[in-house]
Amino acid sequence: MKLLLALFAATTMTAAAPESWTRAVEPFRIAGNLYYVGTEELGSYLLIGKEGAILLDAPMEENAEAILANLAKLGVKPGQVRVLLNSHAHFDHAGGFAKIKEATHAKLYLSEADAALMARGGRDDFAFGDRFPFTPVKADAFVSDNETVRLGELAMTALLTPGHTRGCTTWRTTVIENDKPLDVVFLCSVTAPGYQLVKNEKYPQILDDYRRSIARLRRLDPDIFLANHASFFGLSEKREGGQKGNPFVRKGELARHLDEAWKTLQEQAEKQGK
């Protein structure tokens, strides 16, 4: 994760995304009816059901066509995507929504806090200001904490975990693999690349929000831990195989990620005078 933070910090200074953020990968099944349709580093996920599909995250505007191409490779037409969800309203996870929403006509569900940021196209972000704008897009509906968005038999539950953004949303669902239900968590983010965690006038409660969000997430122990950055959960290593069974089914991974993230946040706050 430290390497990812370094890459993100470099991006914030140069406005040039790492190649892995736009490098296409072939779509593949993670488990049950859940598929990966993102890039090498930026996650995008598709749940396919009897009444259509749910798409989580549209990373970067220039990736929108690649995501739609991945849907086509899975036999999913744009109009079959009925619901769009987002982890948080930064350009690398939401920048493609305007194009994908236009192509699919799907309904976009957002947390109220991040809906405001997305409607501004990422401008006036508390951490990045106007440095990473994207085409604005408006929510069709707001999601509140613990609310479940349903499409037929598909269900995604929103867990608000603010810090990285004010409306950062972790999502949770259940998929069936070999007649066994598997708990899946899609982590929003608990990183703070270049953030002011101490005496932040634009977001005074930021460190408390991170603390509460991580404490809440620690109560979860999903069968499958996923996130909006592939390096957070070792996507490339898992795709290489070598393990028995499904390589994405691993208990305890979320807890280990949270431990490392909280340690990094504490060190960052201490350097800033906490």
C-alpha positions in Angstrom: 0.0 0.0 0.0 2.9 2.4 0.7 3.9 2.1 -3.0 0.4 3.0 -4.0 0.5 6.0 -1.7 3.7 7.1 -3.3 2.2 6.8 -6.8 -0.9 8.7 -5.8 1.3 11.5 -4.2 3.3 11.7 -7.5 0.0 11.9 -9.4 -1.2 14.8 -7.2 2.0 16.7 -8.0 2.3 16.0 -11.8 -1.3 15.4 -12.8 0.0 12.4 -14.8 -1.6 9.1 -13.8 0.6 6.0 -13.6 0.2 3.7 -16.7 -1.3 1.0 -14.6 -4.3 3.3 -14.0 -5.3 3.2 -17.7 -3.8 -0.2 -18.8 -6.7 -2.4 -19.8 -7.1 -6.0 -18.5 -9.4 -8.7 -19.7 -12.6 -8.9 -17.6 -12.8 -12.0 -15.4 -15.1 -13.6 -12.8 -14.1 -13.1 -9.2 -16.8 -15.3 -7.7 -20.4 -16.2 -8.5 -22.0 -13.5 -10.5 -19.3 -10.9 -9.6 -16.8 -9.7 -12.3 -13.8 -7.4 -12.5 -14.1 -4.9 -15.4 -11.6 -2.3 -14.3 -8.0 -1.5 -15.3 -4.8 -3.0 -14.0 -4.9 -0.7 -10.9 -8.3 1.0 -10.8 -11.1 -1.3 -9.8 -14.5 -1.5 -11.4 -16.9 -4.3 -10.6 -20.0 -5.8 -12.2 -22.8 -7.8 -10.6 -24.9 -9.6 -13.1 -28.5 -10.6 -12.2 -31.7 -11.7 -13.9 -33.0 -8.2 -14.2 -29.8 -6.5 -15.3 -26.5 -5.5 -13.8 -25.0 -3.2 -11.2 -21.7 -1.4 -11.9 -19.5 -0.1 -9.1 -17.1 2.7 -9.9 -16.1 4.2 -13.3 -12.4 5.0 -12.9 -11.1 8.0 -15.0 -12.9 9.5 -18.0 -10.4 8.0 -20.4 -11.2 4.5 -19.1 -14.9 4.7 -19.8 -14.7 3.1 -23.3 -12.5 0.3 -21.9 -15.0 -0.5 -19.2 -17.9 -0.6 -21.7 -15.7 -2.9 -23.9 -15.2 -5.2 -21.0 -19.0 -5.4 -20.4 -19.4 -6.3 -24.1 -16.8 -9.1 -23.7 -19.0 -10.5 -20.9 -22.0 -10.3 -23.1 -23.5 -7.4 -21.2 -25.1 -4.6 -23.4 -24.9 -1.0 -22.0 -28.7 -0.9 -21.5 -28.5 -4.0 -19.3 -26.6 -1.9 -16.7 -29.4 -0.6 -14.6 -27.6 0.7 -11.5 -24.4 2.7 -11.0 -22.7 2.9 -7.6 -19.6 4.8 -6.5 -17.0 4.4 -3.7 -16.0 8.0 -3.7 -16.0 11.1 -5.9 -12.4 11.4 -7.0 -11.4 11.5 -10.7 -9.8 8.1 -10.5 -13.0 6.3 -9.4 -15.7 8.6 -10.7 -14.3 10.4 -13.7 -15.9 8.0 -16.2 -19.5 8.2 -14.8 -20.7 10.9 -17.2 -19.8 8.8 -20.3 -21.0 5.5 -18.8 -24.3 7.1 -17.6 -24.9 8.5 -21.1 -24.2 5.0 -22.6 -26.3 3.0 -20.2 -29.0 5.4 -19.0 -28.6 3.7 -15.6 -29.6 5.2 -12.3 -26.7 6.6 -10.3 -26.8 6.2 -6.5 -24.4 8.3 -4.4 -23.9 9.3 -0.8 -25.3 12.8 -0.3 -21.9 14.3 0.6 -20.1 12.8 -2.4 -23.0 13.7 -4.7 -22.2 17.3 -4.1 -18.5 16.8 -5.0 -19.4 14.8 -8.1 -21.9 17.5 -9.2 -18.9 19.9 -9.1 -16.9 17.5 -11.2 -14.4 17.1 -8.3 -13.7 20.8 -7.9 -13.4 22.5 -4.5 -12.2 19.2 -3.0 -11.1 19.7 0.6 -7.7 18.1 -0.1 -7.0 18.7 -3.8 -8.9 21.9 -4.6 -9.5 22.1 -8.4 -6.5 20.0 -9.4 -8.4 16.9 -10.6 -11.6 17.9 -12.3 -13.8 15.6 -14.3 -17.0 15.9 -16.2 -19.7 16.6 -13.6 -22.6 14.2 -13.1 -25.6 14.3 -10.9 -27.0 11.6 -8.7 -30.4 10.2 -9.4 -30.8 9.1 -5.8 -29.0 9.5 -2.5 -28.0 6.5 -0.4 -27.9 6.7 3.4 -25.9 4.6 5.8 -26.9 0.9 5.9 -29.3 1.4 3.0 -29.5 -1.5 0.5 -29.7 -0.8 -3.2 -31.6 -3.6 -5.0 -32.0 -4.8 -8.5 -34.0 -8.0 -8.6 -32.1 -10.5 -6.6 -29.0 -8.3 -6.5 -28.4 -6.3 -3.3 -25.6 -3.9 -2.4 -25.5 -2.3 1.1 -23.9 1.1 1.7 -21.7 1.6 4.7 -20.6 5.2 5.0 -16.9 5.4 6.0 -15.9 9.0 5.7 -12.4 10.3 5.8 -10.9 9.9 2.4 -13.9 11.9 1.2 -16.8 13.1 3.4 -19.2 10.6 1.7 -16.7 7.7 1.2 -18.9 4.6 0.8 -17.9 1.0 1.4 -20.2 -1.5 -0.2 -21.1 -5.0 0.8 -22.9 -7.8 -0.9 -23.3 -11.6 -0.9 -22.4 -13.9 -3.9 -22.9 -17.6 -4.3 -20.0 -19.8 -5.2 -20.5 -23.6 -5.4 -23.8 -23.2 -3.5 -21.9 -21.4 -0.7 -22.7 -17.7 0.3 -19.7 -15.5 0.4 -19.6 -12.1 2.1 -17.9 -9.5 -0.2 -16.7 -6.1 1.0 -15.7 -3.3 -1.5 -13.6 -1.0 0.6 -13.9 2.7 -0.2 -10.4 4.0 1.0 -8.8 4.7 4.3 -5.7 6.4 2.8 -4.8 10.1 3.2 -2.4 10.9 0.4 -1.0 14.4 1.1 -3.9 15.2 3.4 -3.7 17.6 6.3 -5.0 15.5 9.2 -4.3 18.0 12.0 -6.0 21.4 12.2 -7.6 21.0 8.9 -9.9 24.0 8.6 -11.8 22.6 5.6 -12.4 19.3 7.3 -11.9 19.7 11.1 -13.1 16.2 12.1 -11.2 14.3 9.4 -9.0 12.3 11.8 -12.0 11.4 14.0 -13.9 10.3 10.9 -11.0 8.0 9.9 -10.8 6.6 13.4 -14.5 5.9 13.5 -14.6 4.4 10.0 -11.7 2.1 10.6 -13.2 1.0 13.9 -16.4 0.2 12.1 -14.7 -1.7 9.3 -12.7 -3.8 11.8 -16.0 -5.4 12.8 -16.2 -6.9 9.4 -14.3 -10.1 8.3 -15.5 -10.7 4.7 -14.7 -13.8 2.7 -13.7 -11.6 -0.2 -11.9 -8.2 0.3 -11.9 -5.9 -2.7 -11.2 -2.2 -3.2 -11.1 0.5 -5.7 -7.3 0.1 -6.1 -6.2 -3.3 -7.2 -3.0 -3.2 -5.3 -4.9 -2.9 -2.0 -5.9 -6.5 -2.2 -3.2 -8.0 -4.4 -5.2 -8.4 -7.6 -2.2 -9.2 -9.9 -0.8 -11.9 -7.5 -4.2 -13.5 -7.1 -4.8 -13.6 -10.9 -1.5 -15.4 -11.3 -3.0 -18.3 -9.4 -1.0 -21.0 -7.7 -3.4 -21.3 -4.8 -6.0 -24.0 -4.2 -9.6 -23.0 -4.7 -10.6 -19.4 -5.4 -7.7 -17.1 -4.7 -10.0 -14.2 -3.8 -11.5 -16.0 -0.9 -9.3 -15.2 2.1 -10.4 -14.3 5.6 -8.5 -11.7 7.5 -7.3 -9.6 4.6 -9.4 -6.6 5.4 -8.1 -6.5 9.0 -4.5 -6.6 7.8 -5.1 -3.7 5.4 -6.8 -1.7 8.1 -3.9 -2.2 10.5 -1.4 -0.9 8.0 -3.6 2.0 7.0 -4.2 3.1 10.6 -0.5 2.9 11.4 0.2 5.1 8.4 -2.4 7.6 9.4 -1.1 7.8 12.9 2.5 8.4 11.6 1.2 11.1 9.3 -0.7 12.9 12.1 2.2 12.8 14.4 4.4 14.4 11.8 1.8 17.1 11.5 1.9 17.8 15.2 -0.8 15.6 16.7 
